[in-house]
Amino acid sequence: MIRKQSLQTHRELGDATGVSHQRVHQASTVIDNAPELADQVMAGTVQLNEAYAEARQRKEATENREEQAGRAERDLGRVAA
């Protein structure tokens, strides 16, 4: 499940935990897009920056696939019409 969190929410979480809102955003991105890496970050075997970079790549790949599927669906609709 992908959660959308606002910058305000990240700031609030950061203030409550003493962590910058950017780090909260990075952690949220990792949890949403590469949850197995979140466990590794918590265990200290992977740094958050590394996990975030991988999570961003996965997110972009997913978005690209979804965009391509949407285009293919639209193209199919045009051919069928």
C-alpha positions as CSV (number, residue, x, y, z in Angstrom):
1,M,0.0,0.0,0.0
2,I,1.5,3.3,-1.0
3,R,0.8,6.1,1.4
4,K,0.8,9.8,0.4
5,Q,2.1,12.0,3.1
6,S,2.3,15.7,3.0
7,L,5.4,17.8,3.7
8,Q,3.5,19.0,6.8
9,T,3.1,15.5,8.0
10,H,6.8,14.8,7.5
11,R,7.7,18.0,9.4
12,E,5.4,17.0,12.2
13,L,6.9,13.6,12.5
14,G,10.4,15.0,12.2
15,D,9.7,17.5,15.0
16,A,8.2,14.8,17.2
17,T,11.2,12.5,16.7
18,G,14.0,14.9,16.4
19,V,14.7,13.9,12.8
20,S,14.7,16.2,9.8
21,H,11.6,16.1,7.6
22,Q,13.8,15.0,4.7
23,R,14.9,11.9,6.5
24,V,11.3,11.2,7.4
25,H,10.4,11.5,3.7
26,Q,13.3,9.2,2.7
27,A,12.3,6.6,5.3
28,S,8.7,6.8,4.1
29,T,9.8,6.3,0.5
30,V,11.8,3.3,1.4
31,I,9.0,1.7,3.4
32,D,6.5,2.3,0.5
33,N,8.8,1.1,-2.3
34,A,11.4,-1.2,-0.9
35,P,10.1,-2.5,2.5
36,E,12.7,-5.2,2.8
37,L,15.4,-2.5,2.7
38,A,13.7,-0.7,5.6
39,D,14.5,-3.7,7.8
40,Q,18.1,-3.6,6.7
41,V,18.3,0.1,7.5
42,M,16.9,-0.6,11.0
43,A,19.4,-3.3,11.4
44,G,22.2,-1.0,10.4
45,T,23.3,-3.1,7.4
46,V,22.2,-0.6,4.8
47,Q,22.4,3.2,5.1
48,L,19.2,5.2,4.6
49,N,20.7,7.1,1.7
50,E,21.4,3.9,-0.2
51,A,18.0,2.4,0.5
52,Y,16.4,5.7,-0.6
53,A,18.2,5.7,-3.9
54,E,17.1,2.1,-4.6
55,A,13.5,2.9,-3.5
56,R,13.4,6.0,-5.8
57,Q,14.5,3.8,-8.7
58,R,11.8,1.2,-8.0
59,K,9.2,4.0,-7.7
60,E,10.2,5.5,-11.0
61,A,10.2,2.1,-12.7
62,T,6.7,1.4,-11.4
63,E,5.4,4.8,-12.5
64,N,7.0,4.2,-16.0
65,R,5.3,0.8,-16.3
66,E,1.9,2.2,-15.2
67,E,2.3,5.1,-17.7
68,Q,3.2,2.6,-20.5
69,A,0.2,0.4,-19.6
70,G,-2.1,3.4,-19.7
71,R,-0.8,4.5,-23.1
72,A,-1.2,0.9,-24.4
73,E,-4.8,0.8,-23.1
74,R,-5.6,4.2,-24.7
75,D,-4.0,3.0,-28.0
76,L,-6.0,-0.2,-27.9
77,G,-9.2,1.8,-27.4
78,R,-8.4,3.9,-30.4
79,V,-7.8,0.8,-32.6
80,A,-11.0,-0.8,-31.4
81,A,-13.1,2.3,-32.1
